[in-house]
Amino acid sequence: MKNGRRKQPLEHSEVLPPTTGNEDESPFTFLEYLDSDRGHEIAKTILGLWKELQQATLGSKSEETKEQLKRNHEAWRLGILMQTALATVVIVSGVTLAWHSKMDATIAGFLGVALGYVLGRKTS
């Protein structure tokens, strides 16, 4: 006991909702709230936001897919162009060396490997 004051024991109290006079009345349900004008407007707003989110997500995914396909096509075209250029160089140099009688086994082996790489590479 300090200064002549005694501590009061803490009482545990429960917070109860106010009681109405009619106890057999059913509580307000979620479906009843949705049937009200305010509940209907809130549900409609939430569904509208959900649809906008879905459209934004689907739109960005389709744009990403289009860009990926465009990049893949450009890479494929570049690969085909490089293979065609290498094959042309191999064939022209082989014919030129054979025409001037300068083709030997080492050069023929190198040109054969280069042409085999070009023709054996998967293009799809």
TORPA-4810 file (N, C-alpha, C, O; in nm, 3 decimals):
<nodes>
NODE_1_0.083_-0.116_0.000_0.000_0.000_0.000_0.089_0.125_0.000_0.161_0.150_0.096_M
NODE_2_0.082_0.201_-0.107_0.160_0.323_-0.119_0.067_0.443_-0.108_-0.042_0.444_-0.165_K
NODE_3_0.109_0.538_-0.039_0.037_0.665_-0.025_-0.108_0.646_0.016_-0.193_0.728_-0.017_N
NODE_4_-0.136_0.544_0.086_-0.270_0.523_0.136_-0.369_0.472_0.033_-0.489_0.467_0.061_G
NODE_5_-0.322_0.433_-0.085_-0.411_0.384_-0.189_-0.398_0.233_-0.199_-0.289_0.177_-0.188_R
NODE_6_-0.507_0.172_-0.220_-0.510_0.029_-0.241_-0.535_0.000_-0.388_-0.616_0.067_-0.452_R
NODE_7_-0.465_-0.100_-0.440_-0.487_-0.135_-0.581_-0.619_-0.207_-0.594_-0.654_-0.294_-0.514_K
NODE_8_-0.689_-0.170_-0.695_-0.817_-0.236_-0.726_-0.788_-0.358_-0.812_-0.710_-0.347_-0.907_Q
NODE_9_-0.847_-0.472_-0.784_-0.826_-0.587_-0.872_-0.890_-0.559_-1.009_-0.997_-0.498_-1.019_P
NODE_10_-0.821_-0.607_-1.114_-0.873_-0.586_-1.249_-0.991_-0.679_-1.273_-0.985_-0.798_-1.244_L
NODE_11_-1.094_-0.623_-1.323_-1.212_-0.704_-1.354_-1.208_-0.740_-1.501_-1.177_-0.656_-1.586_E
NODE_12_-1.240_-0.863_-1.530_-1.249_-0.907_-1.669_-1.392_-0.884_-1.715_-1.486_-0.937_-1.657_H
NODE_13_-1.405_-0.804_-1.818_-1.540_-0.777_-1.869_-1.547_-0.821_-2.013_-1.448_-0.818_-2.086_S
NODE_14_-1.663_-0.861_-2.053_-1.688_-0.904_-2.190_-1.761_-0.794_-2.263_-1.848_-0.728_-2.207_E
NODE_15_-1.726_-0.776_-2.389_-1.796_-0.679_-2.471_-1.899_-0.755_-2.552_-1.864_-0.838_-2.636_V
NODE_16_-2.021_-0.727_-2.527_-2.131_-0.796_-2.595_-2.202_-0.697_-2.687_-2.210_-0.578_-2.657_L
NODE_17_-2.252_-0.748_-2.799_-2.328_-0.658_-2.886_-2.458_-0.618_-2.817_-2.511_-0.692_-2.734_P
NODE_18_-2.509_-0.503_-2.854_-2.634_-0.461_-2.792_-2.747_-0.559_-2.827_-2.753_-0.610_-2.939_P
NODE_19_-2.829_-0.581_-2.735_-2.940_-0.674_-2.759_-3.061_-0.597_-2.805_-3.087_-0.484_-2.761_T
NODE_20_-3.133_-0.658_-2.893_-3.257_-0.597_-2.941_-3.371_-0.664_-2.868_-3.355_-0.767_-2.803_T
NODE_21_-3.482_-0.604_-2.880_-3.596_-0.657_-2.809_-3.644_-0.790_-2.866_-3.705_-0.868_-2.794_G
NODE_22_-3.617_-0.818_-2.991_-3.667_-0.939_-3.056_-3.552_-1.037_-3.071_-3.469_-1.019_-3.161_N
NODE_23_-3.543_-1.139_-2.988_-3.432_-1.234_-2.989_-3.445_-1.340_-3.099_-3.344_-1.399_-3.138_E
NODE_24_-3.563_-1.366_-3.149_-3.579_-1.470_-3.251_-3.551_-1.418_-3.392_-3.565_-1.493_-3.489_D
NODE_25_-3.511_-1.293_-3.405_-3.480_-1.235_-3.534_-3.344_-1.288_-3.583_-3.249_-1.293_-3.506_E
NODE_26_-3.334_-1.327_-3.712_-3.208_-1.380_-3.764_-3.110_-1.265_-3.789_-3.152_-1.154_-3.820_S
NODE_27_-2.979_-1.291_-3.774_-2.882_-1.183_-3.796_-2.873_-1.147_-3.945_-2.914_-1.223_-4.033_P
NODE_28_-2.818_-1.030_-3.968_-2.802_-0.979_-4.104_-2.693_-1.061_-4.174_-2.579_-1.060_-4.128_F
NODE_29_-2.723_-1.130_-4.283_-2.627_-1.217_-4.350_-2.560_-1.144_-4.466_-2.601_-1.036_-4.507_T
NODE_30_-2.456_-1.207_-4.516_-2.380_-1.151_-4.628_-2.466_-1.142_-4.753_-2.460_-1.043_-4.826_F
NODE_31_-2.546_-1.245_-4.778_-2.632_-1.243_-4.896_-2.738_-1.134_-4.886_-2.774_-1.072_-4.987_L
NODE_32_-2.789_-1.111_-4.766_-2.885_-1.002_-4.750_-2.817_-0.868_-4.775_-2.878_-0.778_-4.833_E
NODE_33_-2.692_-0.855_-4.733_-2.618_-0.732_-4.758_-2.597_-0.712_-4.908_-2.610_-0.600_-4.958_Y
NODE_34_-2.565_-0.820_-4.979_-2.547_-0.808_-5.124_-2.677_-0.773_-5.194_-2.676_-0.710_-5.300_L
NODE_35_-2.789_-0.813_-5.137_-2.919_-0.778_-5.195_-2.954_-0.631_-5.174_-3.038_-0.576_-5.245_D
NODE_36_-2.890_-0.568_-5.078_-2.918_-0.426_-5.056_-2.852_-0.343_-5.166_-2.764_-0.392_-5.237_S
NODE_37_-2.895_-0.219_-5.178_-2.840_-0.132_-5.283_-2.690_-0.106_-5.263_-2.612_-0.113_-5.358_D
NODE_38_-2.651_-0.077_-5.142_-2.510_-0.048_-5.115_-2.423_-0.172_-5.137_-2.316_-0.163_-5.196_R
NODE_39_-2.469_-0.287_-5.090_-2.395_-0.411_-5.109_-2.382_-0.447_-5.256_-2.278_-0.495_-5.301_G
NODE_40_-2.489_-0.423_-5.332_-2.486_-0.451_-5.476_-2.384_-0.361_-5.547_-2.311_-0.408_-5.634_H
NODE_41_-2.379_-0.234_-5.510_-2.283_-0.142_-5.572_-2.139_-0.180_-5.539_-2.051_-0.175_-5.625_E
NODE_42_-2.115_-0.218_-5.414_-1.979_-0.258_-5.374_-1.937_-0.384_-5.448_-1.824_-0.393_-5.497_I
NODE_43_-2.026_-0.483_-5.456_-1.994_-0.607_-5.527_-1.968_-0.579_-5.675_-1.877_-0.636_-5.734_A
NODE_44_-2.048_-0.489_-5.735_-2.029_-0.456_-5.876_-1.896_-0.384_-5.898_-1.829_-0.408_-5.998_K
NODE_45_-1.856_-0.299_-5.806_-1.728_-0.228_-5.816_-1.612_-0.326_-5.804_-1.515_-0.318_-5.880_T
NODE_46_-1.621_-0.419_-5.709_-1.514_-0.518_-5.690_-1.502_-0.606_-5.814_-1.390_-0.634_-5.858_I
NODE_47_-1.613_-0.650_-5.870_-1.607_-0.733_-5.991_-1.552_-0.654_-6.110_-1.480_-0.710_-6.192_L
NODE_48_-1.585_-0.526_-6.119_-1.530_-0.443_-6.226_-1.379_-0.429_-6.215_-1.308_-0.437_-6.315_G
NODE_49_-1.331_-0.408_-6.092_-1.185_-0.401_-6.071_-1.118_-0.532_-6.105_-1.009_-0.533_-6.163_L
NODE_50_-1.181_-0.643_-6.070_-1.126_-0.775_-6.100_-1.116_-0.797_-6.251_-1.016_-0.849_-6.300_W
NODE_51_-1.220_-0.756_-6.325_-1.217_-0.770_-6.472_-1.108_-0.684_-6.533_-1.038_-0.728_-6.625_K
NODE_52_-1.091_-0.562_-6.483_-0.985_-0.475_-6.535_-0.848_-0.535_-6.509_-0.760_-0.528_-6.595_E
NODE_53_-0.829_-0.594_-6.392_-0.702_-0.658_-6.359_-0.674_-0.776_-6.452_-0.562_-0.795_-6.498_L
NODE_54_-0.778_-0.856_-6.479_-0.761_-0.969_-6.571_-0.727_-0.922_-6.711_-0.638_-0.978_-6.775_Q
NODE_55_-0.795_-0.819_-6.759_-0.768_-0.767_-6.893_-0.626_-0.712_-6.904_-0.559_-0.733_-7.004_Q
NODE_56_-0.582_-0.642_-6.801_-0.446_-0.587_-6.802_-0.343_-0.699_-6.803_-0.242_-0.691_-6.874_A
NODE_57_-0.368_-0.804_-6.726_-0.274_-0.917_-6.720_-0.271_-0.990_-6.853_-0.163_-1.021_-6.904_T
NODE_58_-0.389_-1.019_-6.909_-0.393_-1.091_-7.037_-0.335_-1.007_-7.149_-0.267_-1.059_-7.237_L
NODE_59_-0.360_-0.877_-7.147_-0.306_-0.789_-7.251_-0.155_-0.784_-7.248_-0.091_-0.787_-7.353_G
NODE_60_-0.097_-0.778_-7.129_0.049_-0.771_-7.121_0.112_-0.905_-7.161_0.219_-0.908_-7.222_S
NODE_61_0.045_-1.016_-7.128_0.099_-1.146_-7.167_0.094_-1.163_-7.318_0.187_-1.218_-7.377_K
NODE_62_-0.014_-1.117_-7.382_-0.021_-1.131_-7.527_0.082_-1.042_-7.595_0.139_-1.081_-7.697_S
NODE_63_0.107_-0.923_-7.540_0.211_-0.836_-7.597_0.348_-0.899_-7.581_0.430_-0.892_-7.673_E
NODE_64_0.375_-0.961_-7.465_0.503_-1.028_-7.445_0.519_-1.143_-7.543_0.628_-1.164_-7.597_E
NODE_65_0.413_-1.218_-7.568_0.419_-1.330_-7.661_0.447_-1.281_-7.802_0.527_-1.341_-7.874_T
NODE_66_0.382_-1.171_-7.843_0.407_-1.115_-7.976_0.552_-1.071_-7.991_0.616_-1.099_-8.093_K
NODE_67_0.604_-1.003_-7.890_0.743_-0.958_-7.895_0.840_-1.076_-7.899_0.940_-1.072_-7.971_E
NODE_68_0.810_-1.181_-7.822_0.897_-1.300_-7.822_0.896_-1.367_-7.958_1.001_-1.408_-8.007_Q
NODE_69_0.780_-1.378_-8.020_0.772_-1.438_-8.154_0.847_-1.354_-8.256_0.913_-1.408_-8.345_L
NODE_70_0.837_-1.223_-8.244_0.908_-1.135_-8.337_1.060_-1.151_-8.323_1.132_-1.158_-8.422_K
NODE_71_1.108_-1.158_-8.197_1.252_-1.177_-8.175_1.299_-1.313_-8.226_1.406_-1.324_-8.285_R
NODE_72_1.219_-1.417_-8.203_1.255_-1.550_-8.251_1.263_-1.553_-8.402_1.353_-1.616_-8.458_N
NODE_73_1.170_-1.486_-8.470_1.170_-1.484_-8.616_1.292_-1.410_-8.669_1.354_-1.453_-8.766_H
NODE_74_1.326_-1.298_-8.605_1.445_-1.223_-8.648_1.572_-1.304_-8.628_1.662_-1.301_-8.712_E
NODE_75_1.582_-1.376_-8.517_1.700_-1.460_-8.491_1.707_-1.574_-8.593_1.815_-1.608_-8.641_A
NODE_76_1.593_-1.633_-8.626_1.590_-1.741_-8.725_1.634_-1.688_-8.861_1.713_-1.752_-8.930_W
NODE_77_1.585_-1.570_-8.900_1.624_-1.512_-9.030_1.773_-1.483_-9.034_1.838_-1.507_-9.136_R
NODE_78_1.828_-1.431_-8.924_1.971_-1.403_-8.919_2.052_-1.533_-8.930_2.153_-1.537_-9.000_L
NODE_79_2.008_-1.638_-8.861_2.076_-1.768_-8.869_2.076_-1.825_-9.010_2.178_-1.874_-9.059_G
NODE_80_1.960_-1.818_-9.075_1.951_-1.868_-9.214_2.039_-1.785_-9.306_2.104_-1.841_-9.395_I
NODE_81_2.042_-1.654_-9.287_2.125_-1.567_-9.371_2.274_-1.601_-9.353_2.349_-1.606_-9.450_L
NODE_82_2.316_-1.623_-9.228_2.457_-1.656_-9.204_2.492_-1.793_-9.261_2.601_-1.811_-9.315_M
NODE_83_2.402_-1.890_-9.249_2.428_-2.022_-9.306_2.439_-2.015_-9.458_2.524_-2.080_-9.518_Q
NODE_84_2.352_-1.937_-9.519_2.356_-1.922_-9.665_2.487_-1.855_-9.708_2.549_-1.897_-9.806_T
NODE_85_2.528_-1.752_-9.635_2.653_-1.683_-9.670_2.772_-1.777_-9.654_2.860_-1.778_-9.740_A
NODE_86_2.777_-1.856_-9.546_2.888_-1.949_-9.526_2.890_-2.058_-9.633_2.996_-2.094_-9.683_L
NODE_87_2.774_-2.110_-9.667_2.768_-2.212_-9.772_2.814_-2.155_-9.906_2.885_-2.221_-9.982_A
NODE_88_2.773_-2.031_-9.934_2.815_-1.968_-10.059_2.966_-1.948_-10.062_3.030_-1.974_-10.165_T
NODE_89_3.025_-1.903_-9.953_3.170_-1.882_-9.947_3.243_-2.015_-9.965_3.342_-2.022_-10.037_V
NODE_90_3.195_-2.122_-9.900_3.260_-2.254_-9.910_3.254_-2.304_-10.054_3.355_-2.350_-10.107_V
NODE_91_3.139_-2.296_-10.116_3.124_-2.349_-10.253_3.206_-2.266_-10.352_3.275_-2.322_-10.437_I
NODE_92_3.198_-2.133_-10.341_3.273_-2.048_-10.435_3.423_-2.068_-10.416_3.497_-2.077_-10.514_V
NODE_93_3.470_-2.075_-10.291_3.614_-2.094_-10.271_3.658_-2.233_-10.317_3.768_-2.247_-10.370_S
NODE_94_3.577_-2.335_-10.298_3.610_-2.470_-10.346_3.621_-2.474_-10.498_3.714_-2.533_-10.553_G
NODE_95_3.524_-2.412_-10.564_3.527_-2.410_-10.711_3.646_-2.329_-10.761_3.713_-2.370_-10.856_V
NODE_96_3.673_-2.216_-10.699_3.786_-2.131_-10.741_3.920_-2.203_-10.720_4.006_-2.200_-10.809_T
NODE_97_3.938_-2.267_-10.606_4.063_-2.339_-10.581_4.078_-2.459_-10.674_4.188_-2.487_-10.720_L
NODE_98_3.969_-2.528_-10.704_3.976_-2.641_-10.797_4.007_-2.591_-10.939_4.080_-2.657_-11.012_A
NODE_99_3.953_-2.479_-10.977_3.976_-2.423_-11.111_4.122_-2.387_-11.130_4.177_-2.407_-11.238_W
NODE_100_4.186_-2.334_-11.026_4.327_-2.294_-11.036_4.423_-2.405_-10.992_4.543_-2.382_-10.982_H
NODE_101_4.372_-2.524_-10.968_4.450_-2.642_-10.928_4.527_-2.617_-10.798_4.640_-2.664_-10.785_S
NODE_102_4.469_-2.547_-10.705_4.532_-2.520_-10.577_4.464_-2.595_-10.463_4.498_-2.575_-10.346_K
NODE_103_4.368_-2.681_-10.494_4.295_-2.754_-10.392_4.381_-2.870_-10.344_4.423_-2.953_-10.425_M
NODE_104_4.408_-2.878_-10.212_4.479_-2.994_-10.158_4.390_-3.057_-10.050_4.279_-3.009_-10.024_D
NODE_105_4.437_-3.161_-9.987_4.355_-3.240_-9.894_4.317_-3.159_-9.770_4.206_-3.173_-9.720_A
NODE_106_4.405_-3.078_-9.720_4.377_-3.000_-9.599_4.266_-2.900_-9.624_4.173_-2.887_-9.544_T
NODE_107_4.276_-2.830_-9.734_4.173_-2.730_-9.768_4.042_-2.799_-9.798_3.936_-2.751_-9.757_I
NODE_108_4.045_-2.910_-9.868_3.923_-2.984_-9.899_3.857_-3.035_-9.770_3.734_-3.032_-9.758_A
NODE_109_3.936_-3.081_-9.674_3.881_-3.126_-9.545_3.816_-3.011_-9.469_3.708_-3.028_-9.414_G
NODE_110_3.882_-2.896_-9.466_3.826_-2.780_-9.397_3.696_-2.735_-9.462_3.598_-2.707_-9.393_F
NODE_111_3.695_-2.728_-9.595_3.573_-2.685_-9.664_3.460_-2.787_-9.645_3.343_-2.750_-9.634_L
NODE_112_3.495_-2.914_-9.642_3.395_-3.018_-9.620_3.334_-3.010_-9.480_3.213_-3.026_-9.463_G
NODE_113_3.418_-2.983_-9.379_3.367_-2.967_-9.243_3.277_-2.845_-9.233_3.170_-2.851_-9.171_V
NODE_114_3.317_-2.733_-9.293_3.237_-2.611_-9.289_3.103_-2.631_-9.359_2.999_-2.588_-9.308_A
NODE_115_3.105_-2.696_-9.475_2.980_-2.721_-9.547_2.892_-2.822_-9.472_2.770_-2.808_-9.469_L
NODE_116_2.954_-2.921_-9.412_2.877_-3.017_-9.332_2.811_-2.952_-9.212_2.700_-2.988_-9.175_G
NODE_117_2.879_-2.855_-9.150_2.820_-2.782_-9.038_2.698_-2.705_-9.082_2.595_-2.706_-9.015_Y
NODE_118_2.710_-2.637_-9.196_2.599_-2.556_-9.247_2.480_-2.645_-9.284_2.366_-2.615_-9.247_V
NODE_119_2.504_-2.751_-9.355_2.393_-2.836_-9.401_2.338_-2.924_-9.291_2.221_-2.963_-9.296_L
NODE_120_2.419_-2.957_-9.192_2.372_-3.046_-9.086_2.309_-2.976_-8.968_2.254_-3.041_-8.879_G
NODE_121_2.315_-2.846_-8.966_2.259_-2.770_-8.854_2.107_-2.770_-8.862_2.049_-2.754_-8.969_R
NODE_122_2.043_-2.788_-8.745_1.898_-2.789_-8.740_1.848_-2.646_-8.756_1.896_-2.556_-8.687_K
NODE_123_1.752_-2.623_-8.843_1.705_-2.489_-8.871_1.568_-2.460_-8.808_1.519_-2.347_-8.818_T
NODE_124_1.507_-2.556_-8.744_1.375_-2.529_-8.687_1.379_-2.520_-8.537_1.276_-2.498_-8.474_S
</nodes>
